[in-house]
């Protein structure tokens, strides 16, 4: 929709395809795949990471790496993104804290969350945007948001005959603070950082758009299994925290919204290039009941019986054994082409 997040900016001519673009969080799941996507499209990319050596290890085999530059940058350090953003026509702000679990009964939990997670996340986002202002060349910023920031349509459209979740269904922050649902720290972090980003962008003339991602599935470049893939494997692995999080998503929406990682990255690039894009955009290829997800996993990994509880003992081994199956059983998420796991 693109109608949430502020007034529509003046339509511009789009982003200069010859100029480099910057990607923050290049060692993460979506960030690394976005770097790959941009390079394969012939773009010049400035990737940022707190550990450039780790980024190079992950991206060294990617097609088009001769057009890649990796910069050390830390959201906690004012000005550390200046070098990476200099000369860039666009920036993708993908970097984010993945703090999902924090017991609400811990001592001074709210104060610790504010001081150790929320304030650093917001300051870090503003630090990145200040670098964009100083660069003077950035025509568009694409902010990666999350479906965790959305409420169920039923919660916002009482009495509606047909509940539809869209970008306008924002979760109430006071309710999140009061109820502390599963993943509450991450919810607050994403909501507050996004609000701060839109506010700063309006005040400083930055053309910012936000892409709201659901649970992302598909192949990955990261050395460890991404959290979202672990989340989808949790019916098999029975990781108690991740399974509870997946169940809470299903309880809120009545399904689990999903997107293939390539579609998620294509959405980022589309919003960078579309001159009229503004506000927030929800990217989801479809939504699936938990029973359907369990059935897909069972079809690719026959030892998994959805009706039976699986042992928790060999989670890591199971995850790696199941990865090819996850690629194939979620093949239907692709909305554009059939080269699901092409290298």
C-alpha positions in Angstrom: 0.0 0.0 0.0 2.7 2.5 0.9 0.2 4.8 2.7 1.7 4.6 6.2 4.8 6.4 7.4 4.4 10.0 6.3 3.5 12.2 3.4 4.3 11.3 -0.1 7.5 13.0 -1.3 7.9 14.7 -4.6 8.3 12.1 -7.3 12.0 11.9 -8.4 13.7 10.3 -11.3 14.8 7.3 -9.4 18.2 6.1 -8.3 21.3 6.4 -10.6 22.1 2.8 -11.6 25.8 3.7 -12.1 26.3 4.9 -8.6 27.0 2.4 -5.7 24.4 1.5 -3.1 25.0 0.7 0.5 23.7 -2.3 2.4 24.0 -2.4 6.2 24.0 -5.7 8.1 25.7 -7.5 5.2 26.6 -10.6 7.4 22.9 -11.3 8.2 20.5 -13.6 6.3 18.6 -11.0 4.3 21.5 -8.5 4.1 24.0 -11.0 2.6 21.4 -12.3 0.1 20.5 -8.7 -0.8 24.2 -8.0 -1.5 24.2 -11.1 -3.8 21.1 -9.9 -5.5 22.4 -6.4 -6.2 25.8 -7.7 -7.5 24.1 -10.2 -9.8 22.1 -7.3 -11.3 25.3 -5.4 -12.1 25.1 -2.9 -9.2 28.1 -1.6 -7.3 27.7 -2.4 -3.6 29.2 -0.9 -0.4 28.5 -3.5 2.3 28.9 -2.8 6.0 29.7 -5.2 8.8 31.2 -5.0 12.2 33.6 -7.7 11.1 34.6 -7.1 7.5 36.7 -10.3 7.4 33.6 -12.4 8.2 31.7 -10.5 5.4 34.4 -11.3 2.9 34.4 -15.0 3.9 30.6 -15.1 3.3 30.6 -13.1 0.0 33.9 -14.1 -1.6 32.3 -16.6 -4.0 29.4 -14.4 -5.0 29.1 -13.5 -8.7 30.2 -9.9 -9.3 32.4 -9.6 -6.2 34.7 -7.3 -8.2 32.0 -4.6 -7.7 31.8 -5.1 -4.0 33.5 -3.1 -1.3 33.2 -4.0 2.4 33.4 -1.4 5.1 33.7 -1.8 8.8 30.8 0.1 10.5 29.1 -0.2 13.9 25.7 1.3 14.6 26.9 2.2 18.1 29.7 4.5 16.7 28.6 7.9 15.4 30.0 8.6 11.9 31.2 5.0 11.3 29.0 4.7 8.3 30.3 7.9 6.6 32.9 6.1 4.5 30.5 3.4 3.3 27.7 5.8 2.4 29.9 8.3 0.7 29.0 8.6 -3.0 26.1 6.1 -2.7 22.7 6.8 -4.4 20.7 4.6 -2.1 21.0 2.8 1.2 19.3 -0.4 2.5 19.1 -0.4 6.2 18.9 -4.1 7.0 21.0 -4.3 10.2 19.0 -4.9 13.3 19.2 -6.5 16.8 17.8 -10.1 16.8 17.0 -10.1 20.6 14.0 -12.3 20.6 13.9 -13.7 24.1 14.0 -12.0 27.5 12.1 -13.2 30.5 9.6 -10.5 31.5 10.0 -11.4 35.2 13.7 -10.4 35.4 14.6 -7.6 37.8 14.3 -4.1 36.2 13.6 -5.7 32.8 11.9 -2.7 31.3 14.7 -0.3 32.2 17.3 -2.8 30.9 15.4 -3.3 27.6 15.2 0.5 27.1 18.8 1.1 27.9 20.4 -2.0 26.4 18.3 -2.7 23.3 15.8 0.0 22.4 17.8 3.1 22.8 20.9 1.7 21.0 18.7 0.4 18.2 17.1 3.8 17.7 20.4 5.7 18.0 22.1 3.4 15.6 19.4 3.9 13.0 19.7 7.7 13.3 23.5 7.4 13.1 23.1 5.6 9.7 20.7 8.2 8.5 23.0 11.1 9.6 25.7 9.5 7.4 23.2 9.7 4.5 22.6 13.4 5.1 26.3 14.1 5.3 26.9 12.2 2.1 24.5 14.4 0.2 24.1 11.8 -2.6 21.6 9.3 -1.2 18.3 9.5 -3.1 16.5 6.7 -1.4 16.6 4.7 1.9 14.9 1.4 2.2 14.3 0.3 5.8 13.8 -3.4 6.6 10.8 -3.8 9.0 9.1 -6.9 10.3 5.6 -8.4 10.4 6.1 -8.5 14.1 5.2 -4.8 14.1 1.7 -5.7 12.8 -1.4 -6.6 14.7 -4.1 -8.9 13.5 -6.7 -7.2 11.4 -9.4 -8.2 13.8 -7.7 -6.1 16.5 -7.9 -3.0 14.4 -11.1 -3.5 12.3 -13.6 -4.8 14.8 -16.8 -5.9 13.2 -15.3 -6.3 9.7 -16.7 -9.2 7.7 -13.4 -10.1 6.2 -10.2 -9.5 8.2 -7.3 -8.3 6.1 -3.8 -7.5 7.5 -2.0 -4.7 5.7 0.7 -2.1 6.5 -1.7 0.0 8.5 -2.3 -2.7 11.1 0.4 -1.4 13.5 0.7 -3.1 17.0 -0.1 -0.8 19.9 3.1 -0.1 21.8 1.4 0.3 25.1 -0.2 -3.1 24.8 3.2 -4.7 23.9 4.8 -3.1 27.0 1.9 -4.2 29.2 1.5 -7.8 27.9 5.1 -8.6 26.9 4.1 -11.2 24.3 6.7 -13.7 23.0 9.3 -11.7 21.1 8.2 -8.4 22.7 11.8 -6.9 22.8 12.2 -7.4 19.1 8.7 -6.0 18.4 9.5 -2.8 20.3 13.0 -2.5 18.8 11.7 -2.7 15.2 8.7 -0.4 15.8 10.6 2.3 17.6 13.6 2.2 15.2 11.2 2.5 12.3 9.2 5.3 13.8 12.5 7.2 14.5 13.7 6.6 11.0 10.5 8.0 9.4 10.6 11.0 11.7 14.3 11.8 11.0 13.7 11.3 7.3 10.8 13.8 7.2 12.8 16.4 9.1 15.9 16.0 6.9 14.4 15.6 3.5 15.3 11.9 3.1 13.1 9.8 0.8 12.6 6.7 3.0 10.4 3.7 2.4 9.9 0.6 4.5 9.5 -3.1 3.5 7.7 -5.2 6.1 9.0 -8.8 5.9 7.3 -11.9 7.3 9.1 -15.1 8.2 11.7 -15.6 5.4 12.6 -19.0 4.0 15.1 -20.2 1.4 18.8 -20.7 0.8 21.4 -18.6 2.7 25.0 -17.5 2.7 25.4 -17.3 6.5 27.6 -19.9 8.2 24.9 -20.6 10.7 21.3 -21.5 10.1 19.3 -18.2 10.0 16.9 -17.6 12.9 13.9 -17.5 10.5 14.8 -20.8 9.0 15.3 -22.3 12.5 11.8 -20.9 13.3 10.2 -22.8 10.4 12.1 -26.0 11.4 10.9 -25.7 15.0 7.9 -28.1 14.5 10.6 -30.7 13.8 13.4 -29.7 16.2 11.0 -28.7 19.0 13.2 -25.8 20.1 10.8 -24.6 22.8 11.5 -20.9 22.4 11.3 -20.8 18.6 8.3 -23.1 18.5 6.5 -20.9 21.0 7.3 -17.9 18.8 6.0 -19.6 15.6 2.9 -20.6 17.5 2.3 -17.0 18.7 2.6 -15.7 15.1 0.0 -18.3 14.1 -2.3 -17.4 17.0 -2.1 -13.7 16.1 -2.8 -14.0 12.4 -4.5 -17.4 12.2 -1.6 -18.4 9.9 2.1 -17.9 9.3 3.0 -15.2 6.7 6.0 -16.3 4.6 8.3 -15.0 1.9 11.1 -16.5 -0.1 14.4 -14.7 0.6 14.8 -13.9 -3.1 11.4 -12.3 -3.2 12.2 -10.3 -0.1 15.4 -9.0 -1.7 13.6 -8.3 -5.0 11.1 -6.2 -3.0 13.9 -4.2 -1.5 15.4 -3.4 -5.0 12.0 -2.7 -6.5 11.3 -0.1 -3.8 14.7 1.5 -4.3 14.0 1.9 -8.0 10.3 2.9 -8.0 10.2 6.7 -8.0 6.7 7.0 -6.5 7.3 4.5 -3.6 6.6 6.0 -0.2 5.6 4.7 3.3 5.4 1.1 4.2 5.0 -2.0 2.0 4.1 -5.5 3.2 6.0 -8.3 1.3 4.4 -11.7 1.7 4.0 -14.4 -0.9 1.3 -16.2 1.1 0.1 -17.3 4.5 0.0 -20.9 5.7 -1.7 -22.6 8.7 0.7 -24.4 11.1 -0.7 -27.7 10.0 0.2 -27.0 6.3 3.8 -26.1 7.3 4.1 -29.3 9.3 2.8 -31.2 6.4 5.3 -29.7 4.0 8.1 -30.5 6.5 6.9 -34.0 6.9 6.8 -34.5 3.1 10.5 -33.5 2.8 11.6 -35.3 6.0 9.5 -38.5 6.4 10.8 -39.3 9.9 9.0 -36.2 11.1 5.4 -37.1 12.1 3.5 -33.9 12.9 1.3 -35.8 15.4 4.3 -37.0 17.4 6.6 -34.9 19.6 10.2 -35.2 18.4 13.2 -35.5 20.7 15.1 -32.2 21.3 18.5 -33.9 21.6 19.9 -33.5 18.1 18.5 -30.1 17.0 21.6 -28.9 15.2 22.2 -32.1 13.3 18.5 -32.2 12.3 18.6 -28.6 11.1 21.4 -29.2 8.7 19.9 -32.5 7.5 16.6 -30.7 6.9 18.0 -27.6 5.0 17.6 -29.1 1.5 14.1 -30.2 2.4 13.2 -26.7 3.5 14.4 -25.3 0.2 12.2 -27.8 -1.7 9.1 -27.8 0.5 8.9 -24.0 0.4 9.5 -23.8 -3.4 5.9 -22.7 -3.8 6.7 -19.4 -2.1 8.5 -18.1 -5.1 6.2 -15.8 -7.0 8.3 -15.0 -10.0 10.6 -17.8 -11.2 11.5 -21.4 -10.6 15.3 -21.3 -10.0 14.6 -21.7 -6.2 18.0 -22.7 -5.0 20.2 -21.7 -7.9 23.7 -20.9 -6.7 
